[in-house]
Amino acid sequence: MNSNFSRLAQINLSGIGCWLTVLLVFMLLSAAGLGWLVNGIVVAFLLLLLTPFIAILVLRWWVSRNVVEDQCPVCNYTFTGFNNVEVRCPSCGEPLTAEDGHFKRQTPPGTIDVDAETIEVDVKQLED
């Protein structure tokens, strides 16, 4: 006889016994009027599975509302920061505040911030 045939014909049922025991316990609990316990365990298991997906959705919503990507008003370097937080431009080091989705310079009270590109000076006025 071939002794290897008996090894091939063996079925390993060690893992199935554990699952059958769990299934039998659930069936006995539901038959004994403790179906609420089984339902509670199932609900807890489903919450455990769904919690990471819900957390990812909430994190994406929070990031979309609080992260600002804009250009520095001084050097036009594009970078990101958090809304309503004081940051420094990584390129020029200017202190900025992220407000309403845009970066704004922090200036002391009473300071007038003028954009030099919009002022036109006539040369004839300077000579007079």
C-alpha positions in Angstrom: 0.0 0.0 0.0 0.9 3.6 -0.5 1.5 5.2 2.9 1.4 8.7 1.4 -2.2 8.4 0.4 -3.4 8.4 4.0 -1.6 11.8 4.6 -3.2 13.3 1.6 -6.7 12.2 2.6 -6.5 13.8 6.0 -8.4 17.0 6.5 -7.3 19.5 9.1 -10.5 20.6 11.0 -8.7 22.3 13.9 -9.8 25.8 12.9 -13.4 24.9 12.0 -14.1 23.7 15.5 -13.5 27.1 17.0 -15.8 28.8 14.5 -18.5 26.1 15.0 -18.3 26.7 18.8 -18.8 30.5 18.4 -21.7 29.9 16.0 -23.3 27.4 18.5 -22.9 29.9 21.4 -24.6 32.6 19.3 -27.4 30.2 18.4 -28.0 29.2 22.0 -28.0 32.8 23.2 -30.6 33.8 20.6 -32.7 30.7 21.3 -32.6 31.5 25.1 -34.0 35.0 24.6 -30.7 36.7 24.7 -30.8 37.9 21.1 -30.2 41.4 22.3 -26.8 40.3 23.4 -26.0 38.8 20.1 -27.3 42.0 18.4 -25.2 44.1 20.7 -22.1 42.2 19.8 -22.8 42.5 16.1 -23.4 46.2 16.4 -20.2 46.7 18.3 -18.3 44.7 15.7 -19.8 46.8 12.9 -18.9 50.1 14.7 -15.4 48.8 15.1 -15.2 48.3 11.4 -16.8 51.6 10.4 -15.0 53.9 12.8 -11.8 54.3 10.7 -13.8 55.2 7.6 -15.9 57.8 9.4 -12.7 59.2 11.0 -11.1 59.6 7.6 -14.1 61.4 6.3 -14.2 63.8 9.3 -10.4 64.4 9.0 -10.7 65.3 5.3 -13.6 67.7 6.0 -11.6 69.4 8.8 -8.5 69.7 6.6 -10.5 71.2 3.7 -11.9 73.9 6.0 -8.7 74.7 8.0 -5.8 74.4 5.6 -4.9 77.5 3.5 -2.9 77.3 0.3 -2.0 80.8 -1.0 0.9 83.0 -2.0 2.9 85.2 0.3 1.9 88.9 -0.3 5.5 90.0 -0.2 7.4 87.5 -2.3 4.6 85.5 -4.0 5.9 82.2 -2.7 3.1 79.6 -2.6 2.9 77.5 0.6 0.3 76.1 3.0 -0.7 77.0 6.5 -3.6 76.7 8.9 -6.5 79.2 9.0 -6.4 81.8 11.8 -2.8 80.9 12.7 0.3 83.2 12.6 3.0 81.7 10.2 6.2 82.9 8.6 6.8 82.7 4.9 9.4 79.9 4.3 11.0 82.0 1.5 11.3 85.6 2.9 10.5 85.1 6.6 7.7 87.7 6.6 5.2 87.1 9.5 1.8 86.4 8.1 -1.7 85.5 9.3 -3.9 83.1 7.5 -7.4 84.6 7.4 -10.4 83.7 5.1 -8.3 81.5 2.9 -5.6 84.1 2.2 -2.3 85.1 3.8 -2.1 88.7 5.1 0.8 90.7 6.5 0.9 91.4 10.2 1.4 95.2 10.5 1.3 97.3 13.7 -1.8 99.4 14.2 -1.8 102.7 12.2 0.6 101.3 9.5 -0.6 101.8 5.9 0.4 99.0 3.6 0.9 100.3 0.1 1.6 98.2 -3.0 4.4 100.0 -4.8 3.4 98.6 -8.2 0.2 100.7 -8.3 1.8 104.1 -7.5 2.8 106.1 -10.6 5.1 109.1 -10.0 5.5 111.7 -12.8 9.2 112.6 -13.3 8.4 116.3 -14.1 6.8 116.8 -10.7 10.1 115.7 -9.0 12.2 118.2 -11.0 10.1 121.2 -10.1 
